[in-house]
Amino acid sequence: MSERIPVMRPWFGPEEAEAAAEAVRSGWVAQGPQVAAFEKAFAAWTGAADAVAVSSCTTALHLALITAGVGPGDEVVVPSLSFIATANAVRYVGASPVFADVDPATGNLTATTVDAVRSAATRAVILVDQGGVPADLDAMRAMCDPAGIVVIEDAACGAGSLLRGRPVGAGAAFATYSFHPRKLLTCGEGGMVTVDRPEVAARLRRLREHGMSVSAADRDAADRSGGAPVVESYDELGFNYRMTDVQAAIGLVQLGRLPEMVARRRELAERYRKLLSGVPGLRLVGDPVDADGQVYGETNYQACWVQLGPDFPVGRDAMLGRLAAAGISARRGIMAAHLEPAYADTPPPLPLPATEALTRDSLILPLFHDMSEAQQDRVIVEFYAAAGIAAGTGAEAHA
């Protein structure tokens, strides 16, 4: 069998290795100057007032909810069509997740689907940029802000995506990002919270470090200056949600690569769109379009996911099995949290037809920065074969 084609592979070069090595040589490998530099660069890139690095996007969501004042007795509207961490973070603060349906074209919450399930107890909405497709933050805030509902943007997959020409998360009170290896910009693990007010960032920095009033870096700086020792206090319950300087050093290099990564992924996704156009009943998710047919955002294609329509000749799970047998590592589409045992006690207030159709009928195709055309051609040929479409209508017919 030919070499297996992965669904995703990070794009690392010698620059990341050297940056990590330099952090190790510096002797400061925990949260320190590289984390501060990464935060500053990330805030500038998103246009946010400040950015706070943490250990994951899940911990970023947890801290954002705490800082937004969400707690027991509150409801938070979330998409079921998302990685389960989105709903879990709501439970971490003692609030109740309320599942809303999504737009069938983008897989994202809309003002209409949220309005259908919000109540007097709704304190927040977590708006997910699913698979990197930018959600309409402007429309969501137009509905939520007058009602005093905070919108937290879960941009875990969104680094590099644009909403109306601006990076996703720009203008959000809170936006959270993931640097997991499945994301474009990766540090191995890690996350970021961007905020619109510096005083909010200051509290987030305390919370990520056990609630400590003075950071370890600030205490070290005071020691080196020869001044009086700085003694910290712990004024509220905090957490150990820090990022390391080794991760941040890698993140800084990755941030510089981001425009090139997005351009390459969009190029490969368009090639998929063209060469799979002969497959009946197939839809490749792309840039969001409004009711007037106008494109209002650009996806980074963090996930290149396709939906198999009712007239598609093979079921989704059968397709995954056939592709796997051919050495193609595709994945099921986005999960639906309300169908998982962990949320059996949290039924949605309304049916979720779009969510259930997307989670049942979609799959993620291999897409990574250094994917060659030959590799992509092989995926396409095997996709046609797995769908049972006759030879001569595959990639070679569309090249």
N, C-alpha and C positions, 0 to 999 in steps of 0.2 A: 504494500500500500504506500502511496505517496505520503510525504510528511504531513502530519495533521495541521490544519489551519485553525488557529485559536480564534475565539470570538473577539478578543481584545488583547492588546499587548502594549504596555507603556512604551513611550519613546524616550529613552535615556541615551546619553552620550558620555564622552569622557569629561565633559564640563560638570555634570552632576557628581561623578565620582570624585573629581578634584575638589569640588565645593564641600562634599561630605568629609573628605580627608582633611581639608583645611580646618573645618570645625573641630574635628578630633584633635588635630595638632595644636589648636588654640588652648586646649585644656578646658574649654567651656562647652560641654555637650548638652547640658540641661537647658531649660528656658533662659535665654540671655540675649546678647546683641543681635544675633542672626534672626531670632524671632521678632525683635523690634523692627529690624530692617524689612523683613517680609511683610509685617503688618502695614508699615508705611507705604511700601510699594503696592500692596494689594488694594489699600484704600484709595491710592491715587489712580490705579487702573479702573476701579469701579466708580470713582467719583463720589465715594462715601466720605462722611465726616471723619470716620475712624474705623479701624478693623482690629479685631481681637482674635488671635490664634488660639486654637484649642486642640484637643486630642482627636476629635472626629466631628462629623456633621451632626451626629446624634447628640453629643454633648453640647454642641452649638445650639441645637433646638431646645434642649433642656434649659440652658442658661437664658436663652431668649425668652422663653415662657416665664421663667422666674422673674426676670427683670421687667417683663411686661405686666407683672402683677397677677398672673393667672394661677389659680389654685383651686382647692376643694370647693365644690358647688358651682364652678364655672363650666361652661361648655365651649369646646373648640371644634369648629367645622374643619374637617380634613377630607381629602380624597381617600376612598378605599383603594383606588388604583394608584398605589405607591408602595415602595419598600416599607415594610412593617415598622421601621424606626419612626416614621412620621407620626403614626398613631401612638406608638409606645411612649414617645416623649411627653405626650399629653397626660398619659397615666402617671408618669414619673412625678408630676407636680400635683397629683390628686384630682385633676380635672377629668371631664368626660369627653372622649372623642365622639363627634357626631359625623357619620359618613354621608357625604354628598356625592352625587353623580358627576360625571365629567363630560366635556364636549367630545362627541364621538370621533371628530377629526383630529384633535390635538392630544386628547387624553388628559386635559387640564380642567381644573375647576373653572367655572364661569360665575359672574355675578348672579346670573339667573339660577344656576343649580344651588348656589349657596343661599340665596334668598329663600328658596323653597324649603330649607330645613332650619334656618336660624330661628332663635327664640329670644325671649327676654333674658335668658341665662347665657347667651352667646357672648363670650368675652374676646375671642380671637378667631382668626381664620389662618390656617397654614396653607399657603398657595404654592404648589409644587410645579417646577419647570420640568415636566416629565420627559425623561430621555434627552433633555437638553432643549426641548421645544419651549420657547418662552411663553409663559402665561401672561395674561393681560392684567398686569398689576394696576394700571391706571383705572381700568373699569372696576376692578375689585375695590380699590380705595375710594372711588367715587360713591360706591354704595355703602362701604363700611365706615368710613371716617365720620360722616354725620351721625351715625348710630353709636359712636364711641367704641367700635370694634377694631382692635389692632390687627393689622395684616402682617404676618411673618412669612417672608418668602423663603421657601425651601428650595434653594438653588443648588442642591447637592450635585446635580448633573449639569448645571448651567454655565459654568465658567467658559467664557468665550462666545456665548449666545448674546444676541442683541434684541432689545425691545424698542422699536421706534428709533433705531440708531444709537441707543445707549446700552451699555452693558447691563445684563439682567441684574436686578437688585438695586440699581441706581434709583434713588428716591424712596426706597423702602425704609420703614422705621427699623426693621431688623431683616437681614438676609443672611442665610447660612449656606455654607459651601462644604463640599467633601473633597478630600485629596486621596481617596482610596485608589488603588491601582486600576480600577475599572473606569476612572474618570480621566479626562484629558490631562489636566494638571494634577500630578500626583507626587506625594512625598513618601509613598508607601502606606502611610495612614496620616490622619490629621484633618483639621477642619478650620473654618474661619467664620466669625460673625461680623458683618458690617452693620454700622448703626448711623443714625442721622444726628446724634447728639454726643459730644465728647464726654459729658458727665455720665451717660449711660455706659460708655466704653470703660470708664474708670471703675464702675461697679462690676462690670463683667470681668475685668482683670483681677479684682479681688476674689470674686466667686470662683474663678478657675484655679486659684491657688489657696484653697482652704479658707477663704474669707480673710486672708492675711492683709493687714492694713498697709504694710510696706513689703514690696516684692524682694525676693532674694537678690535680684540684680541691683536694686537700689541699696540694699544693706551692704553688698559687696563694694559698691561705689563709695559709700560712706567710709567703710573700713580703709579703702585705698587712699582716701583723702587725708587720713590721719585725724579726722574729727572725732567727736564723741560717738560712741556706739549707738546705733539706731535699734530700738527695741520695738518689735511689732506687737500689735494687738489683734484679736480675732473678734470682730463685732457682730458677725452673723454666720450662720451655717454655710460653709463653703465646700468645695470639691477639689479633687486632684484631676484637673482636666487640662494639664499643660501640654504644649508642644515642645519638642526638643530643638536645640539649635542645629543638630544634624539634619532633621527633617526640614527646618526652615531654610537652611542653606540650599538644599535640593529644590525646595519650592521656589526660591528666587530665580534659579536657573530656568525652571519649568515655566515660570510666568513670562520670561522673555521669549520662550518658544511658542507661547499660546497662539498668537496670530497665524503662524505657519501651520500649526496643528489643525486649527479650524479650517483654514483654506484647503488643506489636503483632504480632510474628512468630507468637506462639502463637495470637492471634486469627485471623490470616490463614490459618494452617495448618489450624485447625479449620474454617474456611470452605471450604477446599479439600476437606477430608475429607467434609463434608456434600454439597457440590455435585458431587463426583466419585463419590458413592456409587452412582450408576447405571451405572458402568463395570464390566463383569464382569471378574473376575480381576485387580483392581487392589488393591494394599495400600500405604497411606501410612504410612511409618515414624513412630512417635510415642514416647511415654513408655515406659520399660522396665517390664516386669511380671514378677514372680517366679513360681515354680512354683505358688504358691497363688493366683495371679491378682491379687496385690496390686501396685499401682504403687509403685515405690520411688525414682523420680527424675522430674525434669522437664527435658525438652530445650529448648534455646533455638531450635531449628530453624535452626541455622546453614545447614544444607542441608535443603530440603524434598524428600526423595527418595521416590520411589514404585517399587514392584516390580511388574513385569508378570508375572502368573502364567501357568501352562501353558495356561489357557483364554483368555488375552488374544488378541483377534483380529488383532493386528499385532505384528511383531517390534520390538524396542527401537530398532534402528538406523533402521528405516523410520519409526518414530514421530518420531525426532529430525529426520529429513529433512523430513517433512511439517510439523512444527511450525516448522522454520526457514523453509520456504517461505511460511509464514503470518505470518512476522515475530515468532516466539516463540523467544527464545534459551534453550532447555533445554540440558542437558548430560548426557553419559553419567554413570552412577552412579560409585561409588568404584572406583578401579583396583585390580587385583590385581598386586602387585609380582612374584610368582613367575612370572607369565606374560610379563613384560617381558624383552627380550634381555639387559639388564644383569644379570639374575639367572638366566640359563639354566644357570649352573654351580652353582646353589644349590637343588636340588630339595627340596620339602617332605618331611619324613620320613613323613608320612601323607597320604592324599588330603584335599583341601579342598573338599568338595562344596558347603557353604554359601557359601564365599567365591566359588567359580566361578559359582554360580547368581546371587548378588547382583551381581557385576560384569558378568555377561552380560545380566541382565534388568531392571536398575534405571536410572532416569534422574532428574535433578534439575530440578524445576520452578522458574520464577521466583518469588522471594520477597525483598522488601526493605522497609524500614521505611515509606517513603512511597508504597508501592504503593497505588493507588486501587482501589476495588471495581470500577470500570469496567475497569481493566486486568486485574484478576484474572478478571472475567467473560469477557473476551476470551480469556484463556489457557484457561479451562475450555471455552468453546464450541469453540475450535480443537482442544482435546484430544479432545473427543467426535468432532469431524469427522475428525481424523487417525486415530482408532480405527475409523472407519467405522460409527459408531453413528447410527441414524436420527435426524433432526431431531425435536425434541419431547421427547427424553430428556436434553437437555443442561442447562446452567445455568438456563435460563429455566424448566425444569420443576421445579427444586428450590428456587428462590428463595422 
